[in-house]
Amino acid sequence: MTKPRFSNDINIRNRQAGYEYELLDRYVAGMVLRGTEIKSIREGKVNLQDGYCYTSHGELFVKGITITPYAQGTHYNHEAGRERKLLLKRSEIKKLEGKMEEKGLTVVPTRLFINDRGLAKIEIAVGRGKKLHDKRDSMRERDAKRELDRLKLK
């Protein structure tokens, strides 16, 4: 049986964010999308690797996310790397603004998914950049966990 072209169970992760940043707080936000962007998301053609969030005039935007243009789109197709507005409550945006002003903190997208109602949501997290030795520690912990799981299976 062939896999359907569009799917409602989309769960795209930014695994690089967990490696590069120590993730502190997480928020789930809606996204303002153009017509063909949701079709590309349902096909799973999204890259979150270089994404980051910033505020402008009391609104939160995400930049650096690539949503591949829809293959069957016409001249109304969307731009792949445009910045997209995120939908959060004003109080949450104020909290994020305060945290972004702190030295060393940034807001990065960690996951893009489609909820039960069929709406595209993005999970963002406040992260503090890891130093090289922190990355080595997390790699060591991950390898130790993998070893323990392997021993349990035997």
Backbone as ProteinMPNN parsed JSONL, in Angstrom:
{"seq_chain_A": "MTKPRFSNDINIRNRQAGYEYELLDRYVAGMVLRGTEIKSIREGKVNLQDGYCYTSHGELFVKGITITPYAQGTHYNHEAGRERKLLLKRSEIKKLEGKMEEKGLTVVPTRLFINDRGLAKIEIAVGRGKKLHDKRDSMRERDAKRELDRLKLK", "coords_chain_A": {"N_chain_A": [[0.841, -1.176, 0.0], [0.528, 2.217, -0.794], [1.945, 5.193, 0.596], [-0.004, 7.91, 1.754], [-0.085, 11.159, 0.179], [-0.514, 13.532, 1.63], [-0.451, 14.185, 5.119], [-1.829, 14.014, 8.406], [-0.533, 13.466, 10.713], [1.936, 14.867, 11.381], [5.129, 15.468, 12.655], [7.671, 17.204, 13.071], [10.962, 17.517, 14.047], [13.521, 19.526, 15.584], [16.356, 18.437, 16.076], [18.903, 19.349, 16.382], [18.723, 21.607, 17.949], [18.493, 20.752, 20.616], [21.031, 19.829, 20.993], [22.694, 22.039, 20.581], [21.735, 23.93, 22.396], [20.854, 24.5, 25.835], [17.798, 23.758, 26.791], [15.275, 25.671, 28.249], [12.549, 26.902, 28.894], [9.418, 26.016, 27.395], [7.118, 26.744, 24.775], [3.995, 26.604, 23.03], [2.985, 27.655, 19.921], [0.833, 29.187, 17.507], [0.964, 29.517, 13.905], [1.133, 31.991, 11.349], [0.232, 31.308, 8.209], [0.656, 31.075, 4.623], [-1.269, 30.218, 1.674], [-0.2, 27.791, 0.212], [1.64, 26.835, 1.972], [0.761, 25.185, 4.106], [0.181, 22.847, 2.77], [2.7, 21.979, 1.951], [3.791, 21.561, 4.478], [2.192, 19.447, 5.371], [3.132, 17.517, 3.673], [5.548, 17.146, 4.801], [7.809, 18.652, 4.264], [9.822, 20.432, 5.594], [12.318, 22.418, 7.16], [13.822, 22.976, 10.157], [16.279, 23.673, 11.171], [17.955, 26.066, 11.094], [16.45, 27.969, 12.336], [15.216, 30.772, 14.256], [13.793, 32.953, 16.754], [12.403, 36.253, 17.012], [11.403, 39.452, 18.372], [9.234, 42.106, 17.344], [7.833, 45.192, 17.527], [6.059, 44.324, 19.555], [5.221, 41.86, 18.606], [5.786, 38.416, 17.787], [8.114, 36.769, 15.764], [9.278, 34.181, 13.56], [12.251, 33.224, 12.029], [14.295, 31.904, 9.418], [13.356, 29.347, 9.114], [12.735, 26.851, 6.761], [10.305, 26.212, 4.48], [9.61, 24.158, 1.989], [8.687, 25.138, -1.31], [5.44, 24.366, -2.6], [4.97, 21.688, -4.792], [2.944, 21.447, -6.779], [2.083, 24.01, -6.892], [1.029, 27.225, -8.153], [1.656, 30.401, -9.658], [1.038, 31.588, -7.315], [2.462, 30.488, -5.303], [4.374, 30.139, -2.239], [7.143, 31.945, -0.648], [10.142, 30.283, 0.197], [11.854, 30.773, 2.449], [10.731, 32.787, 4.036], [9.935, 35.112, 6.73], [7.825, 34.255, 9.461], [4.881, 35.053, 11.243], [4.257, 34.436, 14.668], [1.719, 33.157, 16.794], [0.874, 34.016, 19.894], [-0.157, 34.54, 23.326], [-0.343, 37.886, 24.588], [0.875, 38.263, 27.085], [2.613, 36.089, 27.222], [4.339, 36.723, 25.12], [5.506, 39.04, 26.15], [6.924, 37.934, 28.324], [8.747, 36.348, 26.904], [10.118, 38.348, 25.497], [11.443, 39.633, 27.594], [13.136, 37.561, 28.422], [14.681, 37.219, 26.139], [16.2, 39.494, 26.141], [18.024, 39.037, 28.122], [21.432, 38.166, 28.602], [22.869, 35.771, 26.506], [20.622, 34.154, 26.12], [18.305, 32.712, 23.869], [15.569, 32.254, 21.558], [14.402, 29.392, 20.108], [13.011, 27.345, 17.483], [11.703, 24.141, 18.186], [10.043, 22.058, 17.442], [7.657, 21.163, 14.966], [4.296, 20.659, 14.37], [1.093, 19.147, 13.594], [-1.975, 19.79, 15.0], [-4.858, 18.27, 16.687], [-7.069, 19.491, 15.515], [-6.208, 20.031, 13.0], [-4.527, 22.177, 12.609], [-1.479, 23.922, 12.037], [1.108, 23.943, 14.334], [3.78, 25.323, 16.26], [6.456, 24.459, 18.328], [8.292, 26.303, 20.536], [11.338, 27.112, 22.216], [13.063, 28.52, 24.982], [16.442, 28.973, 24.994], [19.76, 28.399, 26.229], [22.935, 28.872, 25.038], [25.154, 26.135, 24.616], [28.396, 25.405, 25.835], [31.474, 24.025, 24.493], [32.421, 21.955, 26.185], [30.074, 21.309, 27.528], [28.571, 20.198, 25.489], [30.071, 17.931, 25.007], [29.665, 16.585, 27.396], [26.891, 16.035, 27.255], [26.902, 14.344, 25.061], [28.368, 12.222, 26.099], [26.647, 11.355, 28.159], [24.455, 10.523, 26.607], [25.616, 8.41, 25.163], [26.206, 6.667, 27.286], [23.636, 6.066, 28.18], [22.633, 4.752, 25.939], [24.297, 2.499, 25.95], [23.466, 1.271, 28.371], [20.807, 0.669, 27.7], [21.264, -1.161, 25.691], [22.496, -3.228, 27.113], [20.379, -4.006, 28.763], [18.644, -5.149, 26.96], [19.873, -7.53, 26.304]], "CA_chain_A": [[0.0, 0.0, 0.0], [1.343, 3.428, -0.881], [1.761, 6.193, 1.643], [-0.719, 9.074, 1.222], [0.779, 12.309, -0.038], [-0.694, 14.461, 2.738], [-0.616, 13.477, 6.376], [-2.177, 14.841, 9.559], [0.332, 13.14, 11.845], [3.247, 15.465, 11.124], [5.871, 15.802, 13.866], [9.015, 17.517, 12.584], [11.768, 17.938, 15.196], [14.812, 20.178, 15.4], [17.225, 17.735, 17.024], [20.111, 20.15, 16.549], [18.495, 22.593, 19.01], [18.813, 20.12, 21.893], [22.478, 19.659, 21.062], [23.344, 23.35, 20.63], [21.217, 24.768, 23.472], [20.223, 23.947, 27.026], [16.442, 24.265, 26.635], [14.736, 26.024, 29.554], [11.085, 26.977, 28.857], [8.824, 25.677, 26.102], [5.813, 27.322, 24.468], [3.392, 26.154, 21.779], [2.42, 28.822, 19.26], [0.285, 29.025, 16.169], [1.737, 30.199, 12.868], [0.385, 32.601, 10.257], [0.743, 30.679, 6.99], [0.031, 31.397, 3.342], [-2.041, 29.114, 1.113], [0.438, 26.525, -0.134], [2.582, 26.418, 3.02], [0.219, 24.076, 4.882], [0.294, 21.634, 1.952], [4.092, 21.541, 2.057], [3.985, 21.04, 5.832], [1.546, 18.13, 5.413], [4.03, 16.6, 2.97], [6.726, 16.98, 5.65], [8.961, 19.305, 3.633], [10.16, 21.572, 6.446], [13.624, 22.363, 7.806], [13.843, 23.88, 11.31], [17.643, 23.728, 11.704], [18.552, 27.401, 11.252], [15.414, 28.883, 12.773], [15.292, 31.513, 15.507], [12.664, 33.863, 16.938], [12.691, 37.609, 17.47], [10.205, 40.27, 18.541], [9.22, 43.393, 16.673], [6.594, 45.925, 17.807], [5.176, 43.532, 20.391], [4.826, 40.633, 17.923], [6.85, 37.419, 17.728], [8.324, 36.229, 14.434], [10.293, 33.143, 13.419], [13.009, 33.421, 10.796], [15.274, 30.856, 9.166], [12.69, 28.076, 8.841], [12.516, 26.67, 5.332], [9.193, 25.373, 4.04], [9.82, 24.0, 0.555], [7.499, 25.5, -2.089], [4.564, 23.274, -2.991], [5.314, 21.282, -6.153], [1.848, 21.721, -7.697], [1.67, 25.399, -6.721], [1.112, 28.074, -9.342], [2.389, 31.628, -9.363], [0.667, 31.994, -5.964], [3.272, 29.719, -4.358], [5.006, 30.948, -1.192], [8.601, 32.0, -0.556], [10.59, 29.197, 1.078], [12.515, 31.188, 3.682], [10.196, 34.046, 4.57], [9.678, 35.115, 8.172], [6.419, 33.982, 9.742], [4.412, 35.565, 12.528], [3.793, 33.426, 15.61], [0.548, 33.585, 17.545], [0.944, 33.73, 21.326], [-0.805, 35.561, 24.138], [0.515, 39.052, 24.792], [1.672, 38.07, 28.295], [3.707, 35.161, 26.879], [5.298, 37.46, 24.288], [6.248, 39.931, 27.061], [7.884, 37.084, 29.041], [9.814, 35.978, 25.962], [10.923, 39.549, 25.237], [12.327, 39.818, 28.748], [14.17, 36.521, 28.427], [15.595, 37.431, 25.001], [17.111, 40.589, 26.46], [19.093, 38.506, 28.963], [22.613, 37.768, 27.832], [23.078, 34.347, 26.279], [19.395, 33.412, 25.889], [17.678, 32.877, 22.567], [14.354, 31.462, 21.384], [14.571, 28.573, 18.906], [11.939, 26.373, 17.248], [12.145, 22.777, 18.469], [9.173, 21.045, 16.854], [6.512, 21.637, 14.2], [3.346, 19.556, 14.318], [-0.288, 19.48, 13.268], [-2.769, 19.376, 16.156], [-6.057, 17.472, 16.42], [-7.991, 20.247, 14.669], [-5.613, 20.205, 11.681], [-3.792, 23.437, 12.535], [-0.029, 23.808, 12.208], [1.621, 24.574, 15.553], [5.235, 25.232, 16.397], [6.917, 24.502, 19.713], [9.523, 27.083, 20.641], [11.956, 26.961, 23.526], [14.108, 29.465, 25.372], [17.649, 28.167, 25.139], [21.052, 29.008, 26.55], [23.941, 28.193, 24.234], [26.074, 25.258, 25.336], [29.819, 25.474, 25.519], [31.972, 22.781, 23.92], [32.488, 20.895, 27.195], [28.698, 20.895, 27.81], [28.171, 19.31, 24.395], [30.749, 16.645, 25.23], [28.966, 15.925, 28.517], [25.612, 15.498, 26.794], [27.208, 13.198, 24.197], [28.773, 11.145, 26.997], [25.424, 10.86, 28.803], [23.669, 9.821, 25.591], [26.291, 7.137, 24.887], [26.028, 5.802, 28.454], [22.234, 5.612, 28.173], [22.525, 3.785, 24.845], [24.96, 1.294, 26.421], [22.577, 0.646, 29.343], [19.665, 0.078, 26.983], [21.761, -2.323, 24.95], [22.716, -4.282, 28.093], [19.077, -4.456, 29.243], [18.022, -5.974, 25.922], [20.539, -8.835, 26.23]], "C_chain_A": [[0.888, 1.242, 0.0], [0.984, 4.402, 0.224], [1.006, 7.385, 1.054], [0.204, 10.287, 1.137], [0.698, 13.311, 1.115], [-0.961, 13.678, 4.001], [-0.987, 14.464, 7.475], [-1.291, 14.551, 10.75], [1.773, 13.574, 11.571], [3.877, 15.84, 12.469], [7.333, 16.003, 13.466], [9.809, 18.108, 13.742], [13.052, 18.623, 14.744], [15.758, 19.567, 16.432], [18.496, 18.516, 17.309], [19.958, 21.138, 17.708], [18.839, 22.006, 20.378], [20.304, 19.917, 22.084], [23.179, 21.004, 21.265], [22.95, 24.175, 21.853], [20.758, 23.923, 24.649], [18.822, 24.563, 27.048], [15.791, 24.463, 28.003], [13.199, 25.989, 29.562], [10.592, 26.656, 27.459], [7.448, 26.313, 25.983], [5.316, 26.709, 23.161], [2.664, 27.348, 21.178], [1.809, 28.418, 17.927], [1.149, 29.786, 15.184], [0.791, 30.797, 11.844], [1.013, 32.081, 8.97], [0.017, 31.2, 5.761], [-0.523, 30.104, 2.743], [-1.325, 27.799, 0.906], [1.382, 26.023, 0.95], [2.057, 25.224, 3.805], [0.304, 22.775, 4.086], [1.718, 21.091, 1.992], [4.381, 20.965, 3.436], [3.381, 19.647, 5.933], [2.345, 17.082, 4.638], [5.316, 16.367, 3.758], [7.963, 17.661, 5.116], [9.311, 20.599, 4.359], [11.533, 21.343, 7.049], [13.659, 23.416, 8.908], [15.248, 24.214, 11.794], [18.145, 25.139, 12.003], [17.576, 28.418, 11.815], [15.719, 29.561, 14.099], [14.126, 32.489, 15.547], [13.157, 35.23, 17.379], [11.373, 38.364, 17.602], [10.373, 41.594, 17.817], [7.856, 44.024, 16.914], [5.581, 45.075, 18.574], [4.654, 42.259, 19.737], [6.031, 39.72, 17.823], [6.913, 36.835, 16.326], [9.368, 35.124, 14.493], [10.936, 33.326, 12.055], [13.971, 32.258, 10.633], [14.665, 29.483, 8.966], [12.444, 27.999, 7.336], [11.354, 25.716, 5.111], [9.287, 25.329, 2.526], [8.562, 24.389, -0.207], [6.75, 24.258, -2.571], [4.777, 22.963, -4.472], [4.209, 21.61, -7.162], [1.334, 23.16, -7.586], [1.832, 26.181, -8.014], [1.942, 29.302, -9.003], [2.015, 32.191, -7.994], [1.477, 31.25, -4.903], [4.015, 30.66, -3.402], [6.518, 30.982, -1.34], [9.061, 30.974, 0.462], [11.092, 29.711, 2.422], [11.968, 32.452, 4.306], [10.004, 33.958, 6.086], [8.183, 34.98, 8.392], [6.067, 34.48, 11.137], [3.913, 34.402, 13.377], [2.666, 34.008, 16.454], [0.651, 33.088, 18.984], [0.156, 34.804, 22.061], [0.19, 36.677, 24.412], [1.406, 38.876, 26.019], [2.838, 37.124, 28.031], [4.769, 35.86, 26.037], [6.133, 38.391, 25.16], [7.294, 39.132, 27.851], [9.061, 36.736, 28.143], [10.706, 37.168, 25.643], [11.915, 39.783, 26.368], [13.451, 38.812, 28.765], [15.159, 36.707, 27.287], [16.579, 38.553, 25.273], [18.234, 40.146, 27.39], [20.238, 38.021, 28.087], [22.678, 36.251, 27.716], [21.814, 33.542, 26.053], [18.832, 33.719, 24.51], [16.441, 31.991, 22.503], [14.479, 30.734, 20.054], [13.364, 27.649, 18.731], [12.471, 24.958, 17.475], [11.307, 21.726, 17.763], [8.05, 21.731, 16.093], [5.565, 20.457, 14.052], [1.982, 20.071, 13.908], [-1.156, 18.931, 14.389], [-4.026, 18.611, 15.717], [-7.035, 18.171, 15.476], [-7.432, 20.498, 13.274], [-4.85, 21.498, 11.503], [-2.307, 23.194, 12.773], [0.393, 24.599, 13.435], [3.127, 24.395, 15.592], [5.571, 25.333, 17.882], [8.24, 25.256, 19.713], [10.044, 26.945, 22.067], [12.98, 28.069, 23.738], [15.348, 28.631, 25.645], [18.864, 29.01, 25.474], [22.098, 28.207, 25.799], [24.882, 27.36, 25.075], [27.503, 25.551, 24.906], [30.258, 24.11, 25.003], [31.993, 21.661, 24.946], [31.092, 20.423, 27.584], [28.212, 19.925, 26.743], [28.809, 17.936, 24.57], [30.075, 15.874, 26.348], [27.658, 15.307, 28.049], [25.827, 14.309, 25.862], [27.585, 11.991, 25.044], [27.557, 10.516, 27.683], [24.584, 10.04, 27.834], [24.284, 8.462, 25.273], [26.124, 6.166, 26.046], [24.604, 5.248, 28.495], [22.03, 4.545, 27.098], [23.15, 2.452, 25.255], [24.073, 0.541, 27.415], [21.37, -0.009, 28.673], [20.074, -1.179, 26.242], [21.964, -3.503, 25.903], [21.394, -4.844, 28.616], [18.403, -5.388, 28.251], [18.623, -7.373, 25.867], [20.091, -9.783, 27.255]], "O_chain_A": [[1.887, 1.299, 0.718], [-0.144, 4.423, 0.717], [1.341, 7.834, -0.042], [1.146, 10.424, 1.917], [1.712, 13.872, 1.529], [-1.616, 12.636, 3.972], [-0.524, 15.604, 7.482], [-1.294, 15.317, 11.714], [2.694, 12.757, 11.537], [3.229, 16.456, 13.315], [8.131, 15.068, 13.52], [9.383, 19.089, 14.352], [13.591, 18.338, 13.675], [15.939, 20.11, 17.522], [19.098, 18.356, 18.371], [20.938, 21.473, 18.373], [19.42, 22.698, 21.214], [20.784, 19.842, 23.215], [24.14, 21.1, 22.028], [23.721, 25.02, 22.307], [20.329, 22.781, 24.483], [18.677, 25.76, 27.296], [15.756, 23.541, 28.819], [12.618, 25.107, 30.194], [11.246, 26.973, 26.465], [6.707, 26.409, 26.961], [6.11, 26.342, 22.294], [1.834, 27.977, 21.835], [2.218, 27.437, 17.307], [1.976, 30.607, 15.582], [-0.228, 30.197, 11.505], [2.172, 32.369, 8.671], [-1.103, 31.704, 5.855], [-0.264, 29.018, 3.26], [-1.8, 26.769, 1.386], [1.877, 24.9, 0.86], [2.833, 24.329, 4.142], [0.482, 21.707, 4.673], [1.92, 19.879, 2.061], [5.127, 19.995, 3.561], [3.991, 18.754, 6.519], [2.24, 15.889, 4.921], [6.095, 15.478, 3.413], [9.075, 17.281, 5.483], [9.131, 21.699, 3.836], [11.882, 20.219, 7.408], [13.54, 24.61, 8.633], [15.393, 24.977, 12.749], [18.709, 25.374, 13.072], [17.849, 29.618, 11.775], [16.396, 28.996, 14.958], [13.54, 32.817, 14.515], [14.192, 35.353, 18.033], [10.359, 37.973, 17.023], [11.474, 42.13, 17.69], [6.833, 43.449, 16.543], [4.387, 45.103, 18.276], [3.731, 41.637, 20.263], [7.169, 40.187, 17.78], [5.889, 36.449, 15.763], [10.237, 35.126, 15.365], [10.255, 33.555, 11.056], [14.416, 31.684, 11.627], [15.391, 28.534, 8.672], [11.999, 28.967, 6.72], [11.41, 24.552, 5.508], [9.072, 26.338, 1.854], [7.464, 24.01, 0.201], [7.355, 23.239, -2.904], [4.765, 23.867, -5.307], [4.507, 22.011, -8.287], [0.276, 23.488, -8.122], [2.661, 25.847, -8.86], [2.831, 29.242, -8.153], [2.613, 33.172, -7.552], [1.19, 31.381, -3.713], [4.25, 31.826, -3.72], [7.106, 30.169, -2.053], [8.419, 30.814, 1.5], [10.771, 29.118, 3.451], [12.685, 33.129, 5.044], [9.921, 32.866, 6.649], [7.375, 35.508, 7.628], [6.847, 34.348, 12.08], [3.236, 33.501, 12.882], [2.663, 35.195, 16.783], [0.53, 31.892, 19.252], [-0.162, 35.849, 21.494], [1.399, 36.454, 24.464], [2.565, 39.291, 26.004], [3.932, 37.33, 28.555], [5.963, 35.62, 26.217], [7.337, 38.524, 24.942], [8.42, 39.595, 28.029], [10.219, 36.815, 28.555], [11.923, 37.015, 25.529], [13.083, 40.093, 26.129], [14.59, 39.153, 29.082], [16.34, 36.395, 27.433], [17.672, 38.573, 24.707], [19.28, 40.793, 27.45], [20.03, 37.532, 26.977], [22.556, 35.537, 28.711], [21.907, 32.338, 25.812], [18.883, 34.859, 24.047], [16.288, 31.076, 23.313], [14.639, 31.358, 19.006], [12.763, 27.219, 19.715], [13.559, 24.617, 17.012], [11.788, 20.622, 17.505], [7.546, 22.767, 16.526], [5.984, 19.37, 13.652], [1.741, 21.278, 13.879], [-1.089, 17.742, 14.701], [-4.225, 18.345, 14.532], [-7.75, 17.51, 14.723], [-8.103, 21.112, 12.444], [-4.551, 21.888, 10.375], [-1.926, 22.367, 13.601], [0.074, 25.781, 13.562], [3.673, 23.445, 15.032], [5.04, 26.183, 18.597], [9.177, 24.905, 18.996], [9.282, 26.694, 23.001], [13.664, 28.497, 22.809], [15.308, 27.689, 26.437], [18.982, 30.165, 25.064], [22.139, 26.982, 25.915], [25.358, 27.807, 26.118], [27.766, 25.899, 23.755], [29.495, 23.146, 25.069], [31.625, 20.53, 24.628], [30.923, 19.256, 27.939], [27.526, 18.949, 27.046], [28.179, 16.91, 24.317], [29.926, 14.655, 26.267], [27.348, 14.171, 28.408], [25.032, 13.368, 25.864], [27.175, 10.868, 24.749], [27.453, 9.293, 27.774], [24.061, 8.986, 28.195], [23.565, 7.473, 25.129], [25.921, 4.971, 25.828], [24.405, 4.076, 28.815], [21.336, 3.553, 27.323], [22.604, 1.393, 24.947], [23.936, -0.679, 27.324], [20.968, -1.112, 29.042], [19.316, -2.147, 26.176], [21.648, -4.642, 25.558], [21.301, -6.041, 28.886], [17.679, -6.305, 28.641], [17.956, -8.311, 25.43], [20.573, -10.915, 27.302]]}, "name": "protein", "num_of_chains": 1, "seq": "MTKPRFSNDINIRNRQAGYEYELLDRYVAGMVLRGTEIKSIREGKVNLQDGYCYTSHGELFVKGITITPYAQGTHYNHEAGRERKLLLKRSEIKKLEGKMEEKGLTVVPTRLFINDRGLAKIEIAVGRGKKLHDKRDSMRERDAKRELDRLKLK"}
